[in-house]
Amino acid sequence: MPTRVRSFAPGPSILPDDVLAEYQASVEHYADTGLGILELGHRSGQFEQLYNTTVERLRALIGVPAGYELLLLHGGARFQFTMLPANHLGPDAVADYLVTGHFGAAAAAEAAVYGYVNIAASTHADGYLRLPSPAEASFTPTARYVHYTSNNTEMGTQFKQPPGIPAGTWLACDASSDLLTRPFDIARHGLIYATSHKNLGTAGVALVVIRADLLEPVRQLPPFLSYLTHAQAGSRFNTPPISAIFVLNLMAGWTIQQGGVEAMDTLSTAKSQLLYRTIDDSDFYTGLADRDSRSKVNVTFALPTAELEDEFQTEAARQGLVGLWGYRKVGHLRVSLFNAISLDAVGQLVEFMARFARVKRRRLPRHVPGGEARVLR
């Protein structure tokens, strides 16, 4: 097995070799501090410089316009399921949620603790294998905000553009798995949040991009729950996850070196097209997500039997190809194509898929020509 495996896991994602090497060196010696990054003080001038550089890089990469704050917070994206409605959904207000996956459903459930939640559209009945059409959405004209998940890692669907919403409301987006993989129109959103362990580095940070006029909460909150608290404290209301922020800074720098978000978008298209072409041209593999809703970041597919799916993962691991399990509530197989995954790695995977299909196809019963018989919709 290769010493450096190719991981297609849904998170934490692999890191580029250059990023890993720089992080490893920093564990013993960070800058001129005489300390390692794990020992760096969050009130030090060196961390101030690190934080400012990280924010500047992210602003440039994402294209954050004036009038927006950028926060680096604890708790990952999951904590934003609570923080968003705690700040912006009053007890008599309504928030609209587009539920297109398990995480969107979890976000809506947590929001209902704070106010009324209208499920403007849901594809639960279709196993979250597609996105709702604009005609299916039933928005509340007076909604405080509309929440959606830009890319659904579980079933492999993705909004190509932000959904259209009524005038007078604003969009909140969970962009955890596709931020930095493509351009985002920040100005169409009031708030975007993303966990850090997909394209932004390693676990431990939630990136929040929020319009400045939305910092003030609609209710009295414990200070730690308030966006305003963290903005006023420069994301240092309490000790921040310094090591994870350092990796975030390295990943932002690496992304800039690769050509920025536009280059990542081109790479995402090439990687996903190669993989989808392999699936679609096969009578052995079956894609799960509807073609019009397919994600360029998470590709889901099935094999003819559960036993073959287990064998697929075992034999792939022997080739140094790991992290191919599906979402735990769904099963099947999934390939996550985060930014650190190279086109060469995807090429190795599709070559393995072709070999595996040739060898295993002869074992199939005649009434199961491919994976389609197993896919439940």
URLIN-V642639 format. One record per residue. N is the residue number from 1. BURIAL is b if it has 16 or more other ideal C-beta (glycine too) atoms within 10 Angstrom, else e. Layout:
[[N,BURIAL] [N,BURIAL]]
This chain:
[[1,e] [2,e] [3,e] [4,e] [5,b] [6,b] [7,b] [8,b] [9,b] [10,b] [11,b] [12,b] [13,b] [14,b] [15,b] [16,b] [17,e] [18,e] [19,b] [20,e] [21,e] [22,b] [23,b] [24,e] [25,e] [26,b] [27,e] [28,e] [29,e] [30,b] [31,e] [32,e] [33,b] [34,e] [35,b] [36,e] [37,b] [38,e] [39,e] [40,b] [41,e] [42,b] [43,e] [44,e] [45,e] [46,b] [47,b] [48,e] [49,e] [50,b] [51,b] [52,e] [53,e] [54,b] [55,b] [56,e] [57,b] [58,b] [59,b] [60,e] [61,b] [62,b] [63,e] [64,b] [65,e] [66,e] [67,e] [68,b] [69,b] [70,b] [71,b] [72,b] [73,b] [74,b] [75,b] [76,b] [77,b] [78,b] [79,b] [80,b] [81,b] [82,b] [83,b] [84,b] [85,b] [86,b] [87,b] [88,b] [89,b] [90,e] [91,e] [92,e] [93,b] [94,b] [95,b] [96,b] [97,b] [98,b] [99,b] [100,b] [101,b] [102,b] [103,b] [104,b] [105,b] [106,e] [107,b] [108,b] [109,e] [110,b] [111,b] [112,e] [113,e] [114,b] [115,b] [116,b] [117,b] [118,e] [119,e] [120,b] [121,b] [122,b] [123,b] [124,e] [125,e] [126,e] [127,e] [128,b] [129,b] [130,b] [131,b] [132,b] [133,e] [134,e] [135,e] [136,e] [137,b] [138,e] [139,b] [140,b] [141,e] [142,e] [143,b] [144,b] [145,b] [146,b] [147,b] [148,b] [149,b] [150,b] [151,b] [152,b] [153,b] [154,b] [155,b] [156,b] [157,b] [158,b] [159,b] [160,e] [161,e] [162,b] [163,b] [164,e] [165,b] [166,e] [167,e] [168,e] [169,b] [170,b] [171,b] [172,b] [173,b] [174,b] [175,b] [176,b] [177,b] [178,b] [179,b] [180,b] [181,b] [182,b] [183,e] [184,b] [185,e] [186,b] [187,e] [188,e] [189,b] [190,b] [191,b] [192,b] [193,b] [194,b] [195,b] [196,b] [197,b] [198,b] [199,b] [200,b] [201,b] [202,b] [203,b] [204,b] [205,b] [206,b] [207,b] [208,b] [209,b] [210,b] [211,b] [212,e] [213,e] [214,b] [215,b] [216,e] [217,b] [218,b] [219,e] [220,e] [221,e] [222,e] [223,e] [224,e] [225,b] [226,b] [227,b] [228,b] [229,b] [230,b] [231,b] [232,e] [233,e] [234,e] [235,b] [236,e] [237,b] [238,e] [239,e] [240,b] [241,b] [242,b] [243,b] [244,b] [245,b] [246,b] [247,b] [248,b] [249,b] [250,b] [251,b] [252,b] [253,b] [254,b] [255,b] [256,e] [257,e] [258,e] [259,e] [260,e] [261,b] [262,e] [263,e] [264,b] [265,b] [266,e] [267,b] [268,b] [269,e] [270,e] [271,b] [272,b] [273,e] [274,b] [275,b] [276,b] [277,e] [278,b] [279,b] [280,e] [281,e] [282,b] [283,e] [284,b] [285,b] [286,b] [287,b] [288,b] [289,b] [290,b] [291,e] [292,e] [293,b] [294,b] [295,b] [296,b] [297,b] [298,b] [299,b] [300,b] [301,b] [302,b] [303,b] [304,b] [305,b] [306,e] [307,e] [308,b] [309,b] [310,e] [311,b] [312,b] [313,b] [314,e] [315,e] [316,b] [317,e] [318,e] [319,b] [320,b] [321,b] [322,b] [323,b] [324,b] [325,b] [326,b] [327,b] [328,e] [329,e] [330,b] [331,e] [332,b] [333,b] [334,b] [335,b] [336,b] [337,b] [338,b] [339,b] [340,b] [341,b] [342,e] [343,e] [344,e] [345,b] [346,b] [347,e] [348,b] [349,b] [350,b] [351,e] [352,b] [353,b] [354,e] [355,e] [356,b] [357,b] [358,e] [359,e] [360,b] [361,e] [362,e] [363,e] [364,b] [365,e] [366,e] [367,e] [368,e] [369,e] [370,b] [371,b] [372,e] [373,e] [374,b] [375,b] [376,e] [377,e]]
